[in-house]
Amino acid sequence: MNKEKQTYFPSINNIKVAADAIKNVSAVTPLIPNVRLSKEFNANISFKREDLQQVRSYKIRGAYNKISSLSKEEANIGVVCASAGNHAQGVALSCKLLKIKGTIYMPAPTPKQKVEQVKMFGEDFIDIVLHGDTFDDAYYAAIKECEHLGKSFIHPFDDKKVIEGQATIGLELLEQSKNPIDYIFIPVGGGGLAAGLSTVFSQLSPNTKIIGVEPEGAPSMSVSIKNNKNTELDSIEKFVDGAAVKRVGDLTFQICKNNLHAMMTVPEGKVCQTILELYNKDAIVVEPAGALSISALDYYADEIKGKNVVCVISGSNNDIIRTPEIKERALLYANLKHYFIIKFPQRAGALKEFVVEILGPNDDITYFEYAKKTNRENGAAVVGIELKSADDLEPLVTKMKLHNFYGDYLNDKPDLFQFLV
């Protein structure tokens, strides 16, 4: 089994078979030039809009290709998957279209909106089981059901048929692009999309450079390629949930190690900036993983000048309740949001003095928590301040210290800061 995993590489023929299998289910998503970024980077930048799939992500490709390939006997027994996001929706819709019974395990804390989406796509053909506190809890429960009942497990990325389904994006890109593509930026989570797409281009357009992009807090593919072996991370930042995995697939690691031109990571705050810019300037709604490829452009600004560049937007399943956190993270990354412990003298007018004398004309208090202690000369408050310019931070701190208001700076104290953001 290990030998098979190490030597498997998708064939173009199998990918074409996958494209035929999914042609009535998966949309041929548009390749759309982006004028704003093309001008900004002096390049020809286009978006491959996988966010426009029916399930709002590319995951329908791999899920449907895998489930439709099952034997009649396997289909009658049913399928199982574990997912709290896009893969679950792809499996749910595939089950309904193929009239196959599926069970989808999701962690108990999964937002209700995501659970309802999966129910909508799967209708009566799926059962949802909320199990455990984490994806790993749900995953192991799903595997246990497969082993006990003989059902087929539909892996989100580490499966030949799944990889071949995701690879169909590559075939579409080659047909859609009028000119040779110089660079493709692609999000990497477990690696299914990157493995599939890079296989197509390595064989049919080998001069195209495929850049895999991971969130800074979950660099599992980057670390694995650096170590030359599939490496499980001890812990990850889960904010970019569609691309945050502790361990990539064994199949996908081998393919990506051989095919990708480079792997890179981008900070989660940078991803949040991209999400807001796409919404405000292009009227495009993306999920955090969907913004990874575009977030990488700044780091390749010199290399991509005059080049034909494609960014794969992988999905748009972004819960609106995350918007405040996205804005907060974007401001923190831009060095425009700062949290302090402020020492207020226990006298009338101290707060007014702070607002009038200390804050600049464009500074805004966005967070304030204060508990008065009458037996002390100074009362501490946690204050969040939003600046118009990052250059305003140093003058602000200087004035706070000069007037004896400064207590501490919290942005660089993660143990405390996690309770505020």
C-alpha positions as CSV (number, residue, x, y, z in Angstrom):
1,M,0.0,0.0,0.0
2,N,2.8,2.4,0.9
3,K,4.6,1.6,-2.4
4,E,1.4,2.3,-4.4
5,K,1.0,5.7,-2.7
6,Q,4.6,6.7,-3.4
7,T,4.4,5.8,-7.1
8,Y,1.0,7.1,-8.1
9,F,0.7,10.0,-10.4
10,P,-2.6,10.8,-12.2
11,S,-2.6,10.2,-16.0
12,I,-4.0,12.8,-18.4
13,N,-6.3,10.1,-19.7
14,N,-7.8,9.4,-16.3
15,I,-8.3,13.1,-15.8
16,K,-10.1,13.4,-19.1
17,V,-12.3,10.5,-18.0
18,A,-13.0,12.4,-14.8
19,A,-13.9,15.5,-16.8
20,D,-16.4,13.4,-18.8
21,A,-17.9,11.9,-15.6
22,I,-18.5,15.3,-14.0
23,K,-19.5,17.3,-17.0
24,N,-23.2,17.5,-16.2
25,V,-22.6,18.2,-12.5
26,S,-19.6,20.5,-12.2
27,A,-19.8,23.9,-13.9
28,V,-17.0,25.0,-16.3
29,T,-16.2,28.0,-14.2
30,P,-15.1,31.2,-15.9
31,L,-11.6,32.5,-16.2
32,I,-12.1,36.3,-15.6
33,P,-9.4,39.0,-16.0
34,N,-9.1,41.3,-13.1
35,V,-8.4,44.9,-14.3
36,R,-7.6,46.3,-10.8
37,L,-4.9,43.8,-9.9
38,S,-3.6,43.7,-13.5
39,K,-2.9,47.4,-13.3
40,E,-1.5,47.2,-9.8
41,F,1.0,44.5,-10.6
42,N,1.6,45.4,-14.2
43,A,0.6,41.9,-15.2
44,N,-2.3,40.0,-16.9
45,I,-4.0,38.6,-13.8
46,S,-7.1,36.4,-14.1
47,F,-9.3,34.6,-11.6
48,K,-10.4,31.0,-12.0
49,R,-13.8,31.4,-10.3
50,E,-14.4,28.0,-8.6
51,D,-16.4,30.0,-6.0
52,L,-19.2,30.0,-8.7
53,Q,-19.8,26.3,-8.5
54,Q,-23.2,25.3,-7.2
55,V,-21.8,24.3,-3.9
56,R,-19.6,27.4,-4.0
57,S,-16.3,25.5,-4.2
58,Y,-14.3,23.2,-6.4
59,K,-14.9,20.2,-4.0
60,I,-17.9,19.0,-6.1
61,R,-15.4,17.9,-8.8
62,G,-13.5,15.4,-6.7
63,A,-16.4,14.2,-4.5
64,Y,-18.6,13.4,-7.5
65,N,-15.8,11.8,-9.5
66,K,-15.1,9.5,-6.6
67,I,-18.7,8.6,-5.7
68,S,-19.7,8.0,-9.3
69,S,-16.8,5.6,-9.7
70,L,-18.1,3.2,-7.0
71,S,-19.4,-0.2,-8.0
72,K,-23.1,-0.9,-7.7
73,E,-22.4,-3.0,-4.6
74,E,-20.4,-0.3,-3.0
75,A,-23.0,2.3,-3.9
76,N,-25.8,0.2,-2.3
77,I,-23.9,-0.1,1.0
78,G,-23.4,3.7,1.1
79,V,-20.7,6.3,1.7
80,V,-19.3,8.2,4.7
81,C,-17.2,11.4,4.9
82,A,-16.0,13.7,7.6
83,S,-16.0,17.4,7.0
84,A,-17.2,20.7,8.5
85,G,-17.1,22.6,5.2
86,N,-16.9,22.4,1.4
87,H,-16.1,18.7,1.1
88,A,-19.3,17.9,3.0
89,Q,-21.4,20.0,0.6
90,G,-19.8,18.3,-2.4
91,V,-20.4,14.9,-1.0
92,A,-24.0,15.8,0.0
93,L,-24.9,17.0,-3.5
94,S,-23.2,14.0,-5.1
95,C,-25.2,11.6,-3.0
96,K,-28.4,13.3,-4.0
97,L,-27.6,13.4,-7.7
98,L,-26.4,9.7,-7.7
99,K,-29.2,8.6,-5.3
100,I,-26.6,7.1,-2.9
101,K,-27.1,7.1,0.8
102,G,-24.4,9.0,2.7
103,T,-23.5,9.8,6.3
104,I,-21.6,13.0,7.0
105,Y,-19.7,13.4,10.3
106,M,-19.2,17.0,11.4
107,P,-17.8,18.3,14.7
108,A,-20.4,19.3,17.2
109,P,-19.4,23.0,17.3
110,T,-19.9,23.3,13.5
111,P,-21.9,26.5,12.9
112,K,-25.6,25.9,12.2
113,Q,-25.4,27.7,8.9
114,K,-22.9,25.1,7.6
115,V,-25.0,22.2,8.8
116,E,-28.1,23.6,7.1
117,Q,-26.2,24.0,3.8
118,V,-25.2,20.4,3.8
119,K,-28.8,19.4,4.6
120,M,-30.0,21.5,1.7
121,F,-27.7,19.9,-0.8
122,G,-28.1,16.3,0.3
123,E,-31.8,16.4,1.3
124,D,-33.1,12.9,2.2
125,F,-30.0,11.1,0.8
126,I,-27.7,12.1,3.7
127,D,-27.6,11.8,7.4
128,I,-25.6,14.3,9.4
129,V,-23.9,13.1,12.6
130,L,-22.5,15.8,14.9
131,H,-19.7,14.1,16.8
132,G,-16.8,15.4,19.0
133,D,-15.3,18.8,19.4
134,T,-12.8,18.7,16.5
135,F,-12.5,17.5,12.9
136,D,-10.2,14.7,14.1
137,D,-13.0,13.4,16.5
138,A,-15.5,13.4,13.6
139,Y,-12.9,11.8,11.2
140,Y,-12.1,8.9,13.5
141,A,-15.8,8.3,14.1
142,A,-16.4,8.2,10.4
143,I,-13.6,5.8,9.8
144,K,-15.0,3.5,12.5
145,E,-18.4,3.4,10.8
146,C,-16.8,2.5,7.5
147,E,-14.8,-0.3,9.1
148,H,-17.9,-1.6,11.0
149,L,-20.4,-1.4,8.2
150,G,-18.2,-1.8,5.1
151,K,-19.1,1.6,3.7
152,S,-16.8,3.6,1.4
153,F,-15.0,6.5,2.9
154,I,-14.9,9.6,0.7
155,H,-11.6,11.3,1.6
156,P,-11.5,15.1,1.1
157,F,-8.1,15.0,-0.7
158,D,-6.0,11.8,-0.3
159,D,-7.7,9.7,-2.9
160,K,-6.9,9.0,-6.6
161,K,-10.4,9.7,-7.9
162,V,-10.7,12.8,-5.8
163,I,-7.4,14.1,-7.1
164,E,-8.3,13.3,-10.7
165,G,-11.6,15.2,-10.2
166,Q,-9.9,18.3,-8.9
167,A,-7.4,18.1,-11.8
168,T,-10.2,18.9,-14.3
169,I,-9.7,22.5,-13.4
170,G,-6.3,22.3,-15.1
171,L,-7.8,21.0,-18.4
172,E,-10.4,23.9,-18.3
173,L,-7.6,26.5,-17.7
174,L,-5.7,25.3,-20.8
175,E,-8.8,25.5,-22.9
176,Q,-9.8,28.9,-21.6
177,S,-6.5,30.7,-21.7
178,K,-5.8,32.4,-25.0
179,N,-2.1,32.8,-24.1
180,P,0.4,30.5,-22.3
181,I,0.0,30.8,-18.5
182,D,3.2,31.9,-16.8
183,Y,2.1,31.5,-13.2
184,I,-0.7,29.8,-11.3
185,F,-1.3,30.6,-7.6
186,I,-3.3,27.9,-5.9
187,P,-4.4,27.4,-2.3
188,V,-3.1,24.3,-0.5
189,G,-4.8,22.5,2.3
190,G,-4.6,18.7,2.1
191,G,-3.2,19.1,-1.4
192,G,-5.9,17.5,-3.6
193,L,-6.4,20.5,-5.8
194,A,-2.6,21.3,-6.0
195,A,-1.8,17.7,-6.8
196,G,-4.4,17.4,-9.6
197,L,-3.8,20.8,-11.2
198,S,0.0,20.6,-11.1
199,T,-0.1,17.2,-12.8
200,V,-2.0,18.6,-15.8
201,F,0.4,21.5,-16.2
202,S,3.5,19.4,-15.6
203,Q,2.6,17.3,-18.6
204,L,0.8,19.7,-20.9
205,S,2.3,23.1,-20.0
206,P,5.6,22.4,-18.2
207,N,6.8,26.0,-18.4
208,T,4.0,27.2,-16.2
209,K,5.1,27.8,-12.6
210,I,2.6,26.5,-10.1
211,I,2.9,28.2,-6.7
212,G,1.2,26.6,-3.7
213,V,0.0,28.9,-1.0
214,E,-0.7,28.0,2.6
215,P,-1.8,30.0,5.7
216,E,1.2,30.9,7.8
217,G,-0.4,29.1,10.8
218,A,-0.8,25.8,9.0
219,P,2.2,25.2,6.8
220,S,1.9,21.4,6.6
221,M,2.8,21.0,2.9
222,S,5.7,23.5,3.1
223,V,7.2,21.7,6.2
224,S,6.7,18.3,4.6
225,I,8.5,19.3,1.3
226,K,11.3,20.9,3.3
227,N,11.7,17.7,5.4
228,N,11.3,15.6,2.3
229,K,8.7,13.5,4.1
230,N,5.1,13.9,5.0
231,T,5.2,15.6,8.4
232,E,2.3,16.1,10.8
233,L,2.3,19.5,12.6
234,D,1.9,19.5,16.4
235,S,-0.6,22.4,16.2
236,I,-2.1,24.7,13.6
237,E,-4.0,28.1,13.4
238,K,-7.5,27.1,12.2
239,F,-8.7,30.5,11.0
240,V,-8.2,29.6,7.3
241,D,-10.4,26.5,7.9
242,G,-10.6,25.4,4.3
243,A,-6.8,25.1,4.1
244,A,-5.7,24.3,7.7
245,V,-4.7,20.7,8.1
246,K,-2.1,19.2,10.4
247,R,-1.1,16.6,7.9
248,V,-1.4,16.6,4.1
249,G,-2.2,13.5,2.1
250,D,0.4,10.8,1.4
251,L,-0.6,10.8,-2.3
252,T,-0.8,14.5,-2.6
253,F,2.5,15.1,-0.8
254,Q,4.4,12.9,-3.4
255,I,2.8,14.6,-6.3
256,C,3.2,18.2,-5.0
257,K,6.8,17.5,-4.0
258,N,7.6,16.7,-7.6
259,N,5.3,19.1,-9.5
260,L,5.1,22.4,-7.6
261,H,7.5,25.1,-8.5
262,A,7.4,26.6,-4.9
263,M,5.4,26.6,-1.7
264,M,4.8,29.7,0.3
265,T,2.8,30.9,3.3
266,V,0.9,34.1,3.9
267,P,-0.2,35.6,7.3
268,E,-3.8,35.2,8.3
269,G,-4.1,38.9,8.6
270,K,-3.0,39.4,5.0
271,V,-5.7,36.9,4.0
272,C,-8.3,39.0,5.8
273,Q,-7.1,42.2,4.0
274,T,-7.6,40.4,0.7
275,I,-11.1,39.2,1.7
276,L,-12.1,42.8,2.5
277,E,-10.5,44.2,-0.7
278,L,-12.2,41.7,-2.9
279,Y,-15.6,42.5,-1.4
280,N,-15.2,46.3,-1.3
281,K,-13.4,46.7,-4.7
282,D,-14.5,43.8,-6.8
283,A,-17.9,42.8,-5.2
284,I,-16.5,39.2,-4.8
285,V,-17.2,37.2,-1.7
286,V,-14.6,34.6,-0.8
287,E,-13.8,32.4,2.2
288,P,-10.4,32.7,3.8
289,A,-9.0,29.7,1.8
290,G,-10.3,31.3,-1.4
291,A,-8.3,34.4,-0.8
292,L,-5.0,32.7,-0.3
293,S,-3.9,32.7,-4.0
294,I,-4.6,36.4,-4.4
295,S,-2.9,37.2,-1.1
296,A,0.4,35.7,-2.5
297,L,0.7,38.2,-5.3
298,D,2.4,40.9,-3.3
299,Y,5.3,38.5,-2.5
300,Y,5.8,37.8,-6.2
301,A,5.3,41.4,-7.5
302,D,8.6,41.6,-9.2
303,E,8.5,38.2,-10.8
304,I,5.0,38.4,-12.3
305,K,5.5,41.8,-14.1
306,G,4.4,41.4,-17.7
307,K,3.4,37.8,-17.1
308,N,0.1,35.9,-17.6
309,V,-1.1,35.0,-14.1
310,V,-4.0,32.9,-12.8
311,C,-5.2,32.9,-9.2
312,V,-7.6,30.0,-8.4
313,I,-10.4,31.3,-6.1
314,S,-11.3,28.0,-4.5
315,G,-14.5,28.8,-2.6
316,S,-16.9,31.4,-1.2
317,N,-18.5,29.6,1.8
318,N,-17.8,32.5,4.2
319,D,-20.1,32.8,7.2
320,I,-21.2,36.4,7.6
321,I,-20.8,36.2,11.4
322,R,-17.0,36.0,10.8
323,T,-16.9,39.5,9.3
324,P,-16.0,41.4,12.6
325,E,-13.1,38.9,13.2
326,I,-11.9,39.3,9.6
327,K,-11.9,43.1,9.9
328,E,-10.1,42.9,13.2
329,R,-7.4,40.6,11.9
330,A,-6.9,42.8,8.8
331,L,-6.5,45.9,11.0
332,L,-4.0,44.1,13.3
333,Y,-2.0,43.0,10.3
334,A,-1.9,46.5,8.9
335,N,-0.7,47.8,12.3
336,L,-3.8,49.9,12.7
337,K,-5.5,48.2,15.7
338,H,-3.8,48.2,19.1
339,Y,-4.8,47.1,22.6
340,F,-3.4,48.7,25.7
341,I,-3.8,48.5,29.5
342,I,-4.4,52.2,30.3
343,K,-3.9,53.4,33.9
344,F,-6.6,56.0,34.6
345,P,-6.2,58.2,37.7
346,Q,-9.2,57.7,40.0
347,R,-10.5,61.3,39.6
348,A,-13.3,62.9,37.7
349,G,-12.3,64.0,34.2
350,A,-9.5,61.5,33.7
351,L,-11.2,59.8,30.7
352,K,-11.9,63.2,29.1
353,E,-8.3,64.1,29.5
354,F,-7.2,60.9,27.8
355,V,-9.6,61.4,24.9
356,V,-8.8,65.1,24.4
357,E,-5.1,65.3,25.3
358,I,-3.7,61.8,24.4
359,L,-5.6,60.5,21.4
360,G,-4.9,62.0,18.0
361,P,-7.7,63.6,16.0
362,N,-8.1,60.5,13.8
363,D,-7.8,57.9,16.6
364,D,-10.9,55.9,17.5
365,I,-11.6,53.9,20.7
366,T,-13.2,50.6,19.6
367,Y,-12.9,48.6,22.8
368,F,-13.1,49.7,26.4
369,E,-13.3,47.6,29.6
370,Y,-12.9,49.2,32.9
371,A,-13.6,48.2,36.5
372,K,-13.2,51.0,39.1
373,K,-11.2,50.2,42.2
374,T,-11.8,53.0,44.8
375,N,-9.0,51.9,47.0
376,R,-6.4,52.5,44.4
377,E,-4.9,55.7,42.9
378,N,-5.1,54.3,39.4
379,G,-7.7,52.1,37.7
380,A,-6.7,49.9,34.9
381,A,-8.7,49.6,31.7
382,V,-8.2,47.5,28.6
383,V,-8.6,49.9,25.6
384,G,-8.6,49.1,21.9
385,I,-7.6,51.9,19.6
386,E,-7.9,52.1,15.8
387,L,-5.5,54.3,14.0
388,K,-5.7,55.9,10.6
389,S,-2.0,55.4,9.9
390,A,0.5,53.0,11.4
391,D,2.8,55.9,11.8
392,D,0.5,57.3,14.5
393,L,1.4,54.5,17.0
394,E,4.7,55.8,18.3
395,P,3.4,59.4,19.0
396,L,0.4,57.9,20.8
397,V,2.5,55.7,23.1
398,T,4.9,58.6,23.8
399,K,2.0,60.8,24.9
400,M,0.5,58.1,27.1
401,K,3.8,57.6,28.9
402,L,4.4,61.3,29.2
403,H,1.0,61.8,30.9
404,N,1.3,58.6,33.0
405,F,-1.5,56.8,31.3
406,Y,0.5,54.0,29.8
407,G,0.2,50.6,31.5
408,D,1.1,47.9,29.0
409,Y,0.9,46.9,25.3
410,L,-1.1,43.8,24.6
411,N,-0.7,43.1,20.9
412,D,2.6,41.2,21.4
413,K,1.3,39.2,24.4
414,P,-0.5,36.2,22.8
415,D,-1.6,34.6,26.0
416,L,-3.6,37.7,26.9
417,F,-4.4,38.8,23.4
418,Q,-6.3,35.7,22.5
419,F,-9.1,36.8,24.8
420,L,-9.6,40.0,22.9
421,V,-9.5,38.8,19.3
